[in-house]
Amino acid sequence: MHVVATAGHVDHGKSTLVRALTGMEPDRLDEERRRGLTIELGYAWTELPSGGRLAFVDVPGHERFLATMLAGVGPVPAVMFVVAADEGWMPQSEEHLVALEALGVRHCLLVVTRSDLADPAPVVAQALARLDTAGLGEVAAVAVSGRTGQGLPELRRALDRLVTGLPRPDPAAAVRLWIDRAFSVTGSGTVITGTLPAGTVSVGDELLLAGEPVRVRGLESLKEPRDTVTGVARVAVNLRGHDVPGRGHALVTPGGWTATDLVDVRVTSVGGHVAGPRREAAGLPRRLTVHIGSAAVAAEARPLGGRVVRLRLARPVPLHLGDVLLLRDPGRDRSEMRVLAGARVLDVRPPALGRRGAARQRAAFLESAFLESALPEPAPLQPAPLQPALPEAVASGTAYALRLHRLLRAADLRAMGVAPGTPGTSGEWYADPGHWRDLGRRLVEAVRHYAAGHPLDPAMPIEAARHELGLPDRQLVATLVRPPLTLAGGRIVAGPAGLPEQVARAVEQLRRDLAARPFHAPDAGRLAELGLGPRELAAAERAGSLLRVGEGVALLPGADARAAELLGRLPQPFTVSQARHALGTTRRVAVPLLEHLDRAGLTERVDEVRRRCR
């Protein structure tokens, strides 16, 4: 299926044309039919000459219903732009075109109606010239009469050619179904309708609506029950577990979008309000209405510098990097153009701006990232026939997001619309390459600085390193450890562990003392004479130079294994006294040594006074 919206000035025959093409009545309300004026969105469909199905979203043309028109056009990839031959280009023709330009619509068919009332050629030339200046490229034109049927076969063929050139949507894309109509059906519950631009919705799926989980109870597309619907499609969804929502909310894939009320955007030049690449966006009014999909959300604008603006939305909206927004001034006089500009979403998780000059610096950074990196393109801007999820597009979008945020989880990237296609830098974490290299250098400096300040304990705890680098996860620190750094026991050391020279000499003397009597640990007096206090003994133990089996009881490394071997030769079980004699030591040493052997699993207690070797 394909979906096309209408656009054009009021009373130029949009609904008449849809009615002639489909045989269906797009005006749903009695008031619309009585007045001959479309005031709400209408829906109809037909079969094309190729056999494909085409659905129309018929929009109002009157200036009072611009917001409704934008709700219909927002999620749709192509438009049928209607101009009457007997009136030509009119004010709402211009405003609708400005809106399409701001929304980034690049697929259009010009239809000149009422060709039975006036020569359509001058209007075709006039309209094509205006469409060309709006950047819509090569636009085909067809002259028709909805009343007589003249030109309708040619229009059907032109529509077939239009939809053939549309971008192919990704069926695996995250779902964002903007709601353009919602109502309650007795016995069935809540039903919402909308245009599904990409992705797949199936009966039984759990989606999010306004942050709350809802279950898809049933599906229809073009009045036909379906188990699964894939975009692009018009779809009606029966929901379980939610009240009737308002237009402008969206059904979304959990984890597939960033719901945010604060975004940084880059304003584009449309409608004569923000013109040229050097023109600043400072002229925007503070209060705006932001349109995306079928949503119209009040917002406050804060120009940061150049064409970069921060928007604070009245409610969270599900967005991706690169999304296109339309900025409208709802308070303008109707004689003036109310569509101000389009805007590309540069960041969906912008940082706070506190210090003086931070706004300008932020604007310069975002402009640089936008110009030098590949900001993801939303579907309406993608040239046909683009394949979904190209690896290079995914990689460039990920690189852009990481340049902005430096470190992101895979889930964060997916919610920003740039799901990574390669393994992470560290588990679920992805890092900007330049930032990652800088972190590695900073870690080496931090470990060396720590060692200089803690000569008896030169190994830096991994948690201290995490805090020093300002990292959110210890796993990132562990991944950064590489030569000349080593990691052991949750601590990081630069090069092989060593001891201060004075401590090393004392330990060497102690080793000579124990050489002849390995279990005759020196007493407190001898340790003090050697200058080996608790801190020095702990440092020697960390360096692997001594084995401490108790408070103030130091032996040579491997003494515990040698003791277990000697005790194994005793009749089992044995007492502390028997162990003391076998090892040639005192009770002061034997008791903590046996307790150490118990903890190491080399011996075990039989009762209160006896042990045995394992």
Number of C-alpha atoms within 10 A of each C-alpha: 16 23 23 26 25 27 31 30 25 21 17 23 22 29 28 20 23 24 18 17 21 16 13 15 15 25 24 14 13 9 12 14 13 8 9 13 17 24 22 20 22 21 21 21 23 18 15 17 13 11 9 13 16 21 22 26 27 29 29 28 28 18 18 11 14 22 17 23 27 24 25 31 28 27 28 25 25 23 25 22 22 29 29 28 25 17 14 19 19 14 16 18 21 18 22 23 23 24 28 25 22 25 27 25 23 21 24 26 25 23 28 27 30 24 22 17 12 14 14 22 13 11 22 22 12 12 23 19 12 14 21 12 9 17 12 19 13 13 16 15 21 20 25 24 22 21 14 12 13 16 17 18 14 14 19 18 13 20 21 20 15 20 21 15 12 20 20 20 20 19 17 14 18 20 24 28 29 26 28 23 18 18 14 15 9 6 6 12 16 20 24 24 21 28 29 26 27 23 19 21 29 17 17 16 14 19 21 18 19 17 15 11 16 19 19 18 20 20 24 17 18 18 10 9 13 17 13 15 22 22 24 24 22 28 25 25 25 22 24 18 12 15 13 14 18 14 19 20 21 26 25 24 22 17 16 24 24 21 20 17 18 21 22 27 27 25 29 25 20 21 21 12 16 21 15 12 11 9 15 18 24 17 10 20 15 13 18 23 23 22 22 23 26 26 25 21 19 20 20 17 22 19 24 23 18 18 24 28 26 23 22 20 19 14 13 16 22 21 24 25 28 24 24 30 25 28 28 25 19 16 11 11 9 10 8 9 18 20 24 25 26 27 26 26 23 28 24 24 18 15 12 8 13 8 7 8 10 13 20 16 14 18 22 17 13 21 18 11 18 16 9 10 16 19 23 24 17 15 25 22 16 19 15 14 12 14 12 18 16 10 12 11 16 20 17 17 25 28 23 24 28 18 19 17 16 16 21 19 16 20 16 20 24 18 22 26 24 26 18 20 14 10 11 14 17 16 12 13 18 24 22 20 15 10 14 17 12 11 18 17 11 15 21 21 13 18 24 20 13 21 18 12 11 12 14 20 22 24 29 21 18 22 15 17 22 18 13 13 15 10 15 12 13 15 15 21 23 18 13 18 18 13 11 10 17 16 20 10 9 12 17 28 25 24 13 10 16 20 19 12 9 12 19 15 14 18 23 12 13 21 17 12 14 16 12 9 12 18 24 20 23 17 13 13 9 12 20 12 10 16 16 21 14 13 11 21 24 19 23 26 17 19 17 13 19 22 19 21 20 15 9 18 21 26 25 20 15 10 18 21 13 14 20 19 13 14 22 17 10 14 10 13 17 18 14 15 14 16 23 20 12 14 19 13 16 15 13 15 22 25 17 16 24 23 17 17 19 17 11 12 11 19 19 18 16 12 9 7 11 15 20 20 21 10
